[in-house]
Amino acid sequence: MLFPRCITVFSLILICAADEATLKFKRDSKPARMFTDEELRSYDGSEDGQPIYMAIKGIVFDVTSGKRFYGKDAPYNALVGKDSTRAVAKMSLDPEDLTHDTTGLTEKELESLESVFTGTYKSKYPIVGYTSRRTLSEDGSPSEGFKPEDQPHFSIRDEL
């Protein structure tokens, strides 16, 4: 009779310990926010100690951990502080391509964009927010069609 009670008590202790460990888990990321083009420009890697942000497909990533690639005078610094969707799709640093506009991209470029967006940025860098263009209508009112949970590859666990 004592053995089954010991097993029950031991099981309860393990369950409680597991629940306590789960409750202590805290995400180290900040909630996502909305960035205007002007706000995003201030995260271009030009100031030491300031985070480095770039947007792709209207999603803003913190690429500070890749400072040697995106920081001041780094090879891909032209991509930061803005939505560089077109440049990423075309694998280009041409100033004309440093824009959110995907008009006229080929199917191959769009596939490349999706591959790099998912395989590199979403898997490697934390999401810190969205561009206002993605979440607002042209008149500045909230876009009724924007719902983060409906966006491609959205996961509340990964993004918020």
NUVO-436448 format. One record per residue (C-alpha): residue number from 0; residue in three letters; x, y, z. Coordinates in pm, whole numbers, plus 50000, padded with zeros to 5 digits. Layout:
<nulos>
+-----+-----+-------+-------+-------+
:   n : res :    c1 :    c2 :    c3 :
+-----+-----+-------+-------+-------+
: NUM : ALA :     X :     Y :     Z :
...
+-----+-----+-------+-------+-------+
</nulos>
This chain:
<nulos>
+-----+-----+-------+-------+-------+
:   n : res :    c1 :    c2 :    c3 :
+-----+-----+-------+-------+-------+
:   0 : MET : 50000 : 50000 : 50000 :
:   1 : LEU : 50287 : 50236 : 50071 :
:   2 : PHE : 50451 : 50183 : 49731 :
:   3 : PRO : 50152 : 50309 : 49523 :
:   4 : ARG : 50125 : 50615 : 49750 :
:   5 : CYS : 50494 : 50691 : 49705 :
:   6 : ILE : 50458 : 50666 : 49327 :
:   7 : THR : 50155 : 50898 : 49337 :
:   8 : VAL : 50334 : 51156 : 49554 :
:   9 : PHE : 50646 : 51136 : 49338 :
:  10 : SER : 50435 : 51183 : 49022 :
:  11 : LEU : 50263 : 51488 : 49171 :
:  12 : ILE : 50600 : 51638 : 49264 :
:  13 : LEU : 50726 : 51589 : 48907 :
:  14 : ILE : 50410 : 51743 : 48759 :
:  15 : CYS : 50432 : 52044 : 48992 :
:  16 : ALA : 50800 : 52092 : 48917 :
:  17 : ALA : 50731 : 52075 : 48543 :
:  18 : ASP : 50447 : 52330 : 48574 :
:  19 : GLU : 50670 : 52562 : 48778 :
:  20 : ALA : 50947 : 52538 : 48518 :
:  21 : THR : 50695 : 52617 : 48245 :
:  22 : LEU : 50562 : 52918 : 48434 :
:  23 : LYS : 50913 : 53059 : 48477 :
:  24 : PHE : 50974 : 53051 : 48100 :
:  25 : LYS : 50976 : 53404 : 47966 :
:  26 : ARG : 51025 : 53505 : 47605 :
:  27 : ASP : 51311 : 53745 : 47567 :
:  28 : SER : 51160 : 53921 : 47268 :
:  29 : LYS : 50961 : 54242 : 47280 :
:  30 : PRO : 50608 : 54271 : 47141 :
:  31 : ALA : 50585 : 54350 : 46770 :
:  32 : ARG : 50521 : 54713 : 46677 :
:  33 : MET : 50438 : 54919 : 46370 :
:  34 : PHE : 50711 : 55124 : 46198 :
:  35 : THR : 50670 : 55417 : 45963 :
:  36 : ASP : 50934 : 55455 : 45690 :
:  37 : GLU : 51085 : 55743 : 45888 :
:  38 : GLU : 51107 : 55540 : 46210 :
:  39 : LEU : 51263 : 55246 : 46029 :
:  40 : ARG : 51531 : 55472 : 45876 :
:  41 : SER : 51666 : 55546 : 46225 :
:  42 : TYR : 51769 : 55179 : 46260 :
:  43 : ASP : 52013 : 55182 : 45968 :
:  44 : GLY : 52324 : 55077 : 46160 :
:  45 : SER : 52483 : 55421 : 46152 :
:  46 : GLU : 52482 : 55466 : 46531 :
:  47 : ASP : 52679 : 55241 : 46766 :
:  48 : GLY : 52462 : 55072 : 47024 :
:  49 : GLN : 52143 : 55121 : 46821 :
:  50 : PRO : 51964 : 54807 : 46693 :
:  51 : ILE : 51978 : 54739 : 46319 :
:  52 : TYR : 51642 : 54669 : 46154 :
:  53 : MET : 51537 : 54582 : 45802 :
:  54 : ALA : 51201 : 54491 : 45656 :
:  55 : ILE : 51111 : 54229 : 45401 :
:  56 : LYS : 50753 : 54184 : 45284 :
:  57 : GLY : 50650 : 54443 : 45542 :
:  58 : ILE : 50790 : 54244 : 45834 :
:  59 : VAL : 51063 : 54417 : 46035 :
:  60 : PHE : 51354 : 54201 : 46150 :
:  61 : ASP : 51622 : 54283 : 46407 :
:  62 : VAL : 51942 : 54196 : 46218 :
:  63 : THR : 52174 : 54338 : 46484 :
:  64 : SER : 52327 : 53993 : 46542 :
:  65 : GLY : 52448 : 54010 : 46181 :
:  66 : LYS : 52621 : 54345 : 46238 :
:  67 : ARG : 52926 : 54240 : 46038 :
:  68 : PHE : 52694 : 54206 : 45735 :
:  69 : TYR : 52445 : 54487 : 45803 :
:  70 : GLY : 52626 : 54740 : 46024 :
:  71 : LYS : 52787 : 55067 : 45918 :
:  72 : ASP : 53021 : 55014 : 45620 :
:  73 : ALA : 52925 : 54643 : 45603 :
:  74 : PRO : 52853 : 54478 : 45265 :
:  75 : TYR : 52472 : 54469 : 45303 :
:  76 : ASN : 52423 : 54794 : 45494 :
:  77 : ALA : 52227 : 54936 : 45200 :
:  78 : LEU : 51943 : 54693 : 45285 :
:  79 : VAL : 51883 : 54815 : 45643 :
:  80 : GLY : 51664 : 55093 : 45774 :
:  81 : LYS : 51401 : 55029 : 45506 :
:  82 : ASP : 51180 : 54767 : 45345 :
:  83 : SER : 51417 : 54601 : 45097 :
:  84 : THR : 51180 : 54339 : 44960 :
:  85 : ARG : 51261 : 54400 : 44593 :
:  86 : ALA : 51638 : 54402 : 44654 :
:  87 : VAL : 51620 : 54070 : 44840 :
:  88 : ALA : 51409 : 53916 : 44563 :
:  89 : LYS : 51655 : 54029 : 44295 :
:  90 : MET : 51967 : 53974 : 44509 :
:  91 : SER : 52054 : 54333 : 44427 :
:  92 : LEU : 52208 : 54630 : 44606 :
:  93 : ASP : 52112 : 54868 : 44326 :
:  94 : PRO : 51953 : 55180 : 44482 :
:  95 : GLU : 51653 : 55141 : 44247 :
:  96 : ASP : 51579 : 54801 : 44403 :
:  97 : LEU : 51591 : 54918 : 44766 :
:  98 : THR : 51212 : 54933 : 44796 :
:  99 : HIS : 50906 : 54740 : 44911 :
: 100 : ASP : 50760 : 54744 : 44558 :
: 101 : THR : 50745 : 54399 : 44399 :
: 102 : THR : 50575 : 54510 : 44079 :
: 103 : GLY : 50720 : 54336 : 43775 :
: 104 : LEU : 50925 : 54073 : 43958 :
: 105 : THR : 50959 : 53745 : 43772 :
: 106 : GLU : 50830 : 53416 : 43910 :
: 107 : LYS : 51190 : 53311 : 43975 :
: 108 : GLU : 51258 : 53632 : 44172 :
: 109 : LEU : 50940 : 53583 : 44377 :
: 110 : GLU : 51044 : 53225 : 44455 :
: 111 : SER : 51389 : 53351 : 44556 :
: 112 : LEU : 51226 : 53613 : 44780 :
: 113 : GLU : 51015 : 53350 : 44955 :
: 114 : SER : 51313 : 53119 : 44998 :
: 115 : VAL : 51538 : 53387 : 45149 :
: 116 : PHE : 51254 : 53533 : 45357 :
: 117 : THR : 51172 : 53196 : 45513 :
: 118 : GLY : 51509 : 53023 : 45508 :
: 119 : THR : 51724 : 53312 : 45622 :
: 120 : TYR : 51535 : 53596 : 45783 :
: 121 : LYS : 51246 : 53419 : 45956 :
: 122 : SER : 51470 : 53139 : 46076 :
: 123 : LYS : 51761 : 53356 : 46189 :
: 124 : TYR : 51640 : 53699 : 46303 :
: 125 : PRO : 51374 : 53806 : 46553 :
: 126 : ILE : 51067 : 53986 : 46422 :
: 127 : VAL : 51018 : 54320 : 46593 :
: 128 : GLY : 50722 : 54456 : 46400 :
: 129 : TYR : 50554 : 54547 : 46074 :
: 130 : THR : 50582 : 54841 : 45839 :
: 131 : SER : 50291 : 55083 : 45845 :
: 132 : ARG : 50244 : 55020 : 45472 :
: 133 : ARG : 50159 : 54659 : 45551 :
: 134 : THR : 49913 : 54740 : 45829 :
: 135 : LEU : 49755 : 55069 : 45719 :
: 136 : SER : 49549 : 55184 : 45421 :
: 137 : GLU : 49681 : 55469 : 45206 :
: 138 : ASP : 49469 : 55721 : 45400 :
: 139 : GLY : 49634 : 55612 : 45727 :
: 140 : SER : 49337 : 55421 : 45863 :
: 141 : PRO : 49387 : 55064 : 45983 :
: 142 : SER : 49375 : 54816 : 45699 :
: 143 : GLU : 49069 : 54602 : 45753 :
: 144 : GLY : 49233 : 54324 : 45556 :
: 145 : PHE : 49545 : 54304 : 45775 :
: 146 : LYS : 49539 : 54033 : 46036 :
: 147 : PRO : 49880 : 53911 : 46151 :
: 148 : GLU : 49749 : 53559 : 46194 :
: 149 : ASP : 49651 : 53551 : 45824 :
: 150 : GLN : 49995 : 53653 : 45699 :
: 151 : PRO : 50220 : 53397 : 45527 :
: 152 : HIS : 50412 : 53183 : 45775 :
: 153 : PHE : 50266 : 53369 : 46074 :
: 154 : SER : 50307 : 53203 : 46409 :
: 155 : ILE : 50215 : 53387 : 46727 :
: 156 : ARG : 50492 : 53198 : 46904 :
: 157 : ASP : 50752 : 53319 : 46648 :
: 158 : GLU : 50632 : 53671 : 46583 :
: 159 : LEU : 50464 : 53821 : 46888 :
+-----+-----+-------+-------+-------+
</nulos>
